[in-house]
Amino acid sequence: MRKRTYRYLIASASIALLLTGCGNNDNEVGSKDLEASQETKLIVDELNREVEIPGTLDSIVMGGILPYFSTWFIATNSTEEIAGIHPNSYNAASHSILKEISPSILDAKTNFIENGEVNVEELLSLDPDVYFEIANQEKTVKKLEDTGITTVALDTATDSLNPLDTLNRWLTLTGEITGVTDRPAEIIAEGEENQQMIYDTLDEAGIEEKDMPRVMVLQYHNNGEISVAGTGMHGNRWLNSTGGIDVAAEEVDGIKAVNMEQIYKWNPDIIYITNFTETQPEDLYNNVFESQDWSEVKAVQDKKVYKMPLGIYRWYPPSGDAPLMLKWMAQKNHPDLFTYDMNEEIKDYYKRYYSYDLTDTQVEEILNPPSEAAKY
């Protein structure tokens, strides 16, 4: 119990950081004494680079940082400034409820990404005020910087076990860039409240490790590949926060291809399938994959294979629906403890934070995304 409370307090500090836009560490975003002209502002991105941002942002483009377009929306309540996104991001958006809430996301271009690489000439045609890129693509960041394109690097990595931390960092930086902090602060606060509710419920019920389901996260999957997510991945953090045991944690760091023999050895109680693969629970139930017999796996036998939802973005990585992801997974892991109506939870959340009234059909689409949402 003491460990859980400690994690919650550390995570809560991110709310204060978002509201103040500063920290005590010289490497933290916003902590440096930066100077800029009246028409621009200086921020520090997640490669610890000082970046001068235009005061007015009419055109922004996102590359390999796939979930970030949804972070921009929840922080600003707008997608009109988004001129371009990665094809993978566009496919997720085109199958998400975001296209109904903010239809301009479908106007974003994708042709600046060719064979996974940035085409600088096509990117320049979008006339971006700022380009956002994933921090591990340092060569791309340097190339664009040399071209004169204002580029902000965002990192998906974190040493924290709190699944909200990456989103909280991005919201903090987006607040600095845009000057808008009220919406993201409210969503962060709700996420922390949901997390504490889950910890308290598990503690009050006396749930120990032996009482927790053993869970596998199926990251990528087809006839020729079975790749699972282990430590250092979003799935591990979600499980850690919702009362599940990651069966791959001791043997897999990151993402690793495994065979059926390994899965038989783990024999998980629950399998979660990410939105980065086309596989559906029914595919495992019906054993449609060649040379893969899933009928011997406990999660398949018990019909406890779940596709992760897709709301304004995929729920597996950071998204504005993160507080809902906590409640959804906690309920799947411990249905006897978390008895709220998840459909009503989703409707209420979208009404409060996105000012949007979901229909029953739309909720079902969020909870049961199609295979096509994983294609790009």
Secondary structure as UniProt FT lines:
FT   HELIX           2..20
FT   TURN            26..27
FT   TURN            29..30
FT   TURN            38..39
FT   STRAND          40..44
FT   TURN            46..47
FT   STRAND          50..54
FT   STRAND          60..62
FT   TURN            66..67
FT   HELIX           68..76
FT   TURN            80..81
FT   STRAND          82..84
FT   HELIX           87..94
FT   HELIX           98..101
FT   HELIX           103..107
FT   TURN            111..112
FT   STRAND          113..114
FT   TURN            115..116
FT   STRAND          117..118
FT   HELIX           120..125
FT   STRAND          130..134
FT   TURN            135..136
FT   HELIX           138..147
FT   STRAND          151..154
FT   TURN            163..164
FT   HELIX           165..178
FT   HELIX           182..204
FT   TURN            205..206
FT   HELIX           209..211
FT   STRAND          214..221
FT   STRAND          226..229
FT   HELIX           234..242
FT   STRAND          245..246
FT   TURN            247..251
FT   STRAND          255..257
FT   HELIX           260..266
FT   STRAND          270..273
FT   TURN            275..276
FT   HELIX           281..285
FT   TURN            286..287
FT   TURN            290..291
FT   HELIX           294..296
FT   HELIX           298..301
FT   TURN            302..303
FT   STRAND          305..307
FT   TURN            320..321
FT   HELIX           322..333
FT   TURN            335..337
FT   HELIX           342..354
FT   HELIX           360..367
FT   HELIX           371..374
//
